[in-house]
Amino acid sequence: TISFVSKVFGAISADANTIIEQSDIVLGVVSVTNPLIAVTGLDEETDEELRIRRAKSVENPAYSTVGGLFARVSDLAGVTDVVVEENDEDTNDATRDITAHTIWVVVEGGTTSDIVETIAKNRTAGIRTKGSVSGTFIEELTQTDGSAYQIQHIMNFDRPTYVDLHITV
């Protein structure tokens, strides 16, 4: 008697006495069967969940880009939605109310400390942050003589504003 698993992942099931063919030939084994109902496997995630996770993750290798920042904030525990806006121009963007050389991150879910650290580590130096939620990330640097010093990065971001939606059908 041996235990075996399906080569295919997911919710695979098998009724008793339905597995009768060997996929890999083993010397000395002349027949196989499953006298009991197989334990049905589980889908780790739905196709939709996979597509959402993939869409969020494709920018992960990027650095100092809006896409890279979006992907890293999206991957934080508890984060359910993210919007990242950027104004890389020398003038203010009155349409979106973003000053020059500023990023604006709006995050639903996640902890303030995780979001602040992620923004600090992934924004380009010299770029301001917009938002009513503020937090500090402390970066520790070691000089060549072994002495250390800290830099405080104050990062801002926003949480979404929820509004009631009324629909008449």
RODO-2510 file (C-alpha; in nm, 4 decimals, decimal comma):
residues 169
     n   res          X          Y          Z
     1     t     0,0000     0,0000     0,0000
     2     i     0,1351     0,3408    -0,0951
     3     s     0,0109     0,6984    -0,0931
     4     f     0,0205     0,9046    -0,4091
     5     v    -0,0815     1,2479    -0,5274
     6     s    -0,2237     1,3845    -0,8485
     7     k     0,0187     1,5298    -1,1027
     8     v    -0,2403     1,8014    -1,1663
     9     f    -0,2984     2,0630    -0,8938
    10     g    -0,6439     2,1682    -0,7827
    11     a    -0,9736     2,0131    -0,6847
    12     i    -0,9019     1,6666    -0,8295
    13     s    -1,1243     1,3862    -0,7025
    14     a    -1,1443     1,0113    -0,7585
    15     d    -1,4156     0,7679    -0,6552
    16     a    -1,3167     0,4307    -0,5081
    17     n    -1,1702     0,1777    -0,7546
    18     t    -1,1385     0,4306    -1,0393
    19     i    -0,7600     0,4671    -1,0506
    20     i    -0,6498     0,1595    -1,2445
    21     e    -0,3702     0,2809    -1,4741
    22     q    -0,0086     0,3499    -1,3823
    23     s     0,1306     0,6723    -1,5190
    24     d     0,4878     0,5695    -1,4330
    25     i     0,5855     0,2057    -1,4774
    26     v     0,7480     0,0596    -1,1653
    27     l     0,9283    -0,2743    -1,1924
    28     g     0,7300    -0,5470    -1,0109
    29     v     0,3995    -0,3538    -0,9901
    30     v     0,1400    -0,5375    -1,1992
    31     s    -0,1772    -0,3442    -1,1108
    32     v    -0,3038    -0,0418    -0,9151
    33     t    -0,6361     0,0554    -0,7657
    34     n    -0,7735     0,2888    -0,5032
    35     p    -1,0010     0,0985    -0,2656
    36     l    -1,1121     0,4242    -0,0994
    37     i    -1,2434     0,7571    -0,2273
    38     a    -0,9516     0,9948    -0,2805
    39     v    -0,9257     1,3090    -0,0689
    40     t    -1,0233     1,5924    -0,3024
    41     g    -0,7536     1,8522    -0,3567
    42     l    -0,7980     2,2260    -0,3144
    43     d    -0,7493     2,5183    -0,5474
    44     e    -0,4936     2,7476    -0,3836
    45     e    -0,6530     3,0432    -0,5574
    46     t    -0,9207     3,0979    -0,8169
    47     d    -0,8319     3,1962    -1,1698
    48     e    -0,9530     3,5488    -1,0931
    49     e    -0,7328     3,5684    -0,7804
    50     l    -0,4342     3,4499    -0,9837
    51     r    -0,4961     3,7134    -1,2503
    52     i    -0,5233     3,9881    -0,9868
    53     r    -0,2058     3,8706    -0,8103
    54     r    -0,0182     3,8509    -1,1400
    55     a    -0,1317     4,1980    -1,2479
    56     k    -0,0050     4,3380    -0,9178
    57     s     0,3269     4,1543    -0,9313
    58     v     0,4592     4,2110    -1,2845
    59     e     0,6173     4,5430    -1,1877
    60     n     0,7925     4,4037    -0,8775
    61     p     1,1384     4,3907    -1,0390
    62     a     1,1178     4,7627    -1,1292
    63     y     1,2845     5,0297    -0,9170
    64     s     1,1910     5,3955    -0,8781
    65     t     0,8906     5,3667    -1,1066
    66     v     0,5233     5,4197    -1,0429
    67     g     0,4619     5,0569    -1,1437
    68     g     0,7260     4,9265    -0,9026
    69     l     0,5842     5,1310    -0,6148
    70     f     0,2318     5,0169    -0,7020
    71     a     0,3382     4,6499    -0,7043
    72     r     0,5233     4,6688    -0,3727
    73     v     0,2444     4,8529    -0,1901
    74     s    -0,0110     4,6110    -0,3393
    75     d     0,1862     4,3176    -0,1972
    76     l     0,1724     4,4478     0,1603
    77     a    -0,0355     4,2491     0,4082
    78     g    -0,3918     4,3761     0,4334
    79     v    -0,3762     4,6031     0,1276
    80     t    -0,6843     4,5597    -0,0902
    81     d    -0,6477     4,8485    -0,3368
    82     v    -0,3842     5,1030    -0,4424
    83     v    -0,3680     5,4032    -0,6729
    84     v    -0,0364     5,5769    -0,7459
    85     e    -0,0362     5,9139    -0,9233
    86     e     0,2776     6,1028    -1,0270
    87     n     0,3554     6,4549    -1,1382
    88     d     0,7108     6,4496    -1,2717
    89     e     0,6727     6,7893    -1,4382
    90     d     0,8214     7,1203    -1,3241
    91     t     0,4744     7,2738    -1,2888
    92     n     0,1785     7,1930    -1,0650
    93     d    -0,0953     6,9702    -1,2075
    94     a    -0,4121     7,1623    -1,1225
    95     t    -0,6376     6,8951    -1,2726
    96     r    -0,5223     6,6288    -1,0258
    97     d    -0,4112     6,8773    -0,7556
    98     i    -0,0566     6,7404    -0,7448
    99     t     0,2367     6,9775    -0,7023
   100     a     0,5448     6,9490    -0,9214
   101     h     0,7770     6,6521    -0,8577
   102     t     0,5316     6,4734    -0,6286
   103     i     0,3818     6,1265    -0,5999
   104     w     0,0409     6,0620    -0,4477
   105     v    -0,0313     5,7148    -0,3128
   106     v    -0,3838     5,6214    -0,2030
   107     v    -0,4037     5,2904    -0,0160
   108     e    -0,6951     5,0870     0,1152
   109     g    -0,5895     4,8563     0,3982
   110     g    -0,2427     4,7808     0,5280
   111     t    -0,0570     4,9397     0,8175
   112     t     0,0729     5,2949     0,8090
   113     s     0,4254     5,1845     0,9051
   114     d     0,4455     4,9255     0,6234
   115     i     0,3134     5,1741     0,3661
   116     v     0,5479     5,4530     0,4801
   117     e     0,8517     5,2212     0,4690
   118     t     0,7590     5,0950     0,1228
   119     i     0,7117     5,4454    -0,0164
   120     a     1,0409     5,5620     0,1398
   121     k     1,2349     5,2697    -0,0061
   122     n     1,0815     5,2876    -0,3544
   123     r     1,0348     5,6529    -0,4423
   124     t     1,3022     5,8432    -0,6286
   125     a     1,5169     6,0732    -0,4142
   126     g     1,3988     6,4330    -0,4101
   127     i     1,0387     6,3483    -0,4911
   128     r     0,7767     6,4806    -0,2497
   129     t     0,4795     6,2800    -0,1263
   130     k     0,1203     6,3994    -0,1014
   131     g    -0,1399     6,2906     0,1524
   132     s    -0,3071     6,3515     0,4849
   133     v    -0,1674     6,0357     0,6488
   134     s     0,1913     6,0850     0,7596
   135     g     0,4551     5,8552     0,9013
   136     t     0,8296     5,8406     0,9532
   137     f     1,0694     5,5764     0,8273
   138     i     1,4153     5,5874     0,9842
   139     e     1,6981     5,4770     0,7578
   140     e     2,0246     5,3752     0,9236
   141     l     2,3439     5,4267     0,7263
   142     t     2,6957     5,3142     0,8118
   143     q     2,9914     5,5199     0,6928
   144     t     3,3225     5,3722     0,5831
   145     d     3,4779     5,4520     0,9234
   146     g     3,2119     5,2357     1,0900
   147     s     3,0118     5,5188     1,2416
   148     a     2,6380     5,5144     1,1864
   149     y     2,3801     5,7838     1,1424
   150     q     2,0088     5,8000     1,0783
   151     i     1,7982     5,9783     0,8214
   152     q     1,4306     6,0397     0,8946
   153     h     1,2037     6,0115     0,5930
   154     i     0,8601     6,1637     0,6512
   155     m     0,6247     6,0103     0,3962
   156     n     0,2649     6,1071     0,3239
   157     f    -0,0136     5,9128     0,1596
   158     d    -0,3928     5,9045     0,1639
   159     r    -0,6678     5,6609     0,2441
   160     p    -0,9663     5,6408     0,0089
   161     t    -1,2732     5,8500     0,0787
   162     y    -1,5866     5,6387     0,0686
   163     v    -1,9088     5,7806    -0,0717
   164     d    -2,2538     5,6307    -0,0865
   165     l    -2,3620     5,5215    -0,4297
   166     h    -2,7326     5,5241    -0,5097
   167     i    -2,8560     5,3381    -0,8159
   168     t    -3,2062     5,3399    -0,9517
   169     v    -3,3015     5,0584    -1,1874
***
